[in-house]
Amino acid sequence: MLVDPGFSGHVSPAMADVLLAALRIVSIGVIADTGRQAPSRCDDPDDDYPVDAAMATGSMLVSRDDHANFSRVAGLHSGRPGTALRAAGLLE
């Protein structure tokens, strides 16, 4: 996402490094898969794992997937990349 041409003019390489470092720290708290089958939350089962990770860490789920309907997942804060960057004060 951060190297996408749409963001390269808005996010400096230094800021991209800061964001990636923060993501690494947050990802440490995500619980490893234990082999249990969680109930499906999304129309596409492939979308369940980022939803579960966001819910487990209290993070915002950032996605450019126009077909995913994350708004129907109760308690999940989600948005597109620009929305997330604005919420973090990194983009006007």
C-alpha positions in Angstrom: 0.0 0.0 0.0 2.7 2.5 1.0 4.5 2.1 -2.3 1.3 2.5 -4.4 1.7 5.4 -6.8 -1.5 6.9 -5.2 0.3 7.3 -1.9 3.9 7.8 -2.9 3.4 11.6 -3.1 1.7 11.7 0.3 3.8 9.4 2.5 7.5 9.9 2.7 9.8 6.9 2.8 10.7 7.9 6.4 7.0 7.9 7.4 6.5 4.6 5.6 9.3 3.1 7.8 7.6 4.5 10.9 4.2 3.0 9.9 5.7 -0.4 9.1 7.6 -0.5 12.4 4.3 0.3 14.2 2.6 -2.5 12.3 5.3 -5.0 13.3 4.9 -4.1 16.9 1.1 -4.5 16.7 1.3 -7.7 14.8 3.3 -9.3 17.7 0.0 -9.2 19.7 -1.9 -11.2 17.1 -2.5 -14.7 18.4 -1.2 -17.5 16.2 -3.6 -19.9 14.5 -4.3 -22.8 16.8 -6.1 -24.9 14.2 -9.6 -24.1 15.5 -12.1 -23.1 12.9 -13.6 -19.7 13.8 -17.0 -18.8 12.6 -17.1 -16.9 9.3 -17.7 -13.2 9.7 -17.4 -12.2 6.0 -19.0 -13.2 2.7 -15.6 -14.3 1.5 -13.9 -16.6 4.0 -10.5 -15.3 2.9 -11.4 -12.0 4.5 -12.0 -13.5 8.0 -8.3 -13.6 9.0 -7.7 -9.8 8.7 -11.0 -9.1 10.5 -10.0 -11.5 13.3 -6.5 -9.8 13.5 -8.0 -6.3 13.7 -10.6 -7.4 16.3 -7.9 -9.2 18.4 -5.7 -6.1 18.5 -8.3 -3.4 18.5 -6.9 -2.0 15.3 -8.5 -0.4 12.3 -8.9 -2.8 9.3 -7.6 -1.0 6.2 -8.6 -2.4 2.9 -8.9 -1.4 -0.7 -11.3 -4.3 -1.4 -14.5 -2.7 -2.8 -16.3 -6.0 -2.6 -15.7 -6.8 1.1 -18.6 -5.7 3.4 -16.6 -5.1 6.6 -19.3 -2.7 7.9 -21.6 -5.6 8.8 -19.0 -6.9 11.4 -20.1 -5.6 14.8 -17.4 -3.7 16.7 -15.0 -3.6 13.7 -13.5 -0.2 12.8 -12.6 -0.3 9.1 -11.8 2.0 6.2 -9.9 2.6 3.0 -6.2 3.6 3.2 -6.8 7.3 2.8 -9.3 7.2 5.6 -6.8 5.5 7.9 -4.0 7.9 7.0 -6.3 10.9 7.7 -7.4 9.4 11.0 -3.8 9.0 12.0 -3.1 12.6 11.1 -0.7 11.6 8.3 -2.7 12.8 5.4 -4.8 16.0 5.0 
